[in-house]
Amino acid sequence: RLDAFDCRPAHALCHSAMPPPTCSIAPNRFPGRVVAPYAHTLIELARAEGVPQHGGAAADADIPVAQYLDVLARACEHAGPAFGWRLGQSVKPTTYGVNGILLLACATLGEALAQVLRFESLVHDLGRSQFALEGGHAVYAWRNDCAGHAAASALSESVFSGILTCAQWLLGRPLENFALEFTHAANAQSAAYIAQACAAQVRWGADANRAIFPAALLDWPLPQAQQGVLALLQRHADELLQARHPRDAGIAAQVRKSISGRLGRGSVKLSDVAQDLHLSTRTLQRRLAERCPPIGIRKTGRGLFQLSLQRALKLVDIDA
């Protein structure tokens, strides 16, 4: 059973078709970029709401994070603080570039969320996502890496509005019985708009930006799922990810490629990865220890092997 894949140091990994605890690549600080489809969703909405344009970017051009934030700040000044939530309401799967196309091939909401987290750095460098299970609830958290900017509050609201909008679009029905938490204080105008726009219970001034919802929602099917092309799309996204972050090589990259190719096709076992690499499980463990110290494999005592990571990589916790 594929349990999860993580990219952060020394984190235990955790459920098949479950999202990874965090994104697959360590975040960039400034300078960073926002891919063209995501950036132009903002630019087009700002234009539609009469926000004065100060130059512009080509429709197929990525833009720097700083430019994205400046446009968002001007839009909020012109159109009001609720602009951030409206921005999220205007997204479509294609807003997320190749990541959005992947969503259309996923079978369940949990699988779609896994792709969002896994390939987030292909979309933007605005912040990074995490995922956890807490009892019967799933918790999606987003760390705002632009917290010092004037548009930071609107940015956080736009991200969660976008996730909600995209999830409902994929499901073909509204989501209910969930909560949102934001680290910033409530703005009366924005809070009133959010209260009318969605069914969430919203808490302001929280410790983290989070969406909390019943874990059972992760198993909700997506009607348009095209699973036949999921593995192909994942390989393409992995290639883009590797091109952007060309720091993984050798055995680590081979393990990652093996796991990536098997996602969405049922159970992934340690022996499967070893077979793909034409190695015994014992040899795989030894080579990871010798050639890639940041990756370790240990048996948990419950029939599971756990991969522990000491630096940013995308790997999994898998059954023996």
PyMOL commands that set and color helices and strands:
alter all, ss='L'
color gray80, all
select helices_A, chain A and resi 36-48+65-79+83-89+93-96+98-103+109-118+120-122+152-171+188-197+215-219+227-244+250-262+270-276+281-291
alter helices_A, ss='H'
color red, helices_A
select strands_A, chain A and resi 2-4+33-34+63-64+127-134+137-144+179-182+201-204+210-214+295-299+304-309+317-319
alter strands_A, ss='S'
color yellow, strands_A
deselect
rebuild
show_as cartoon
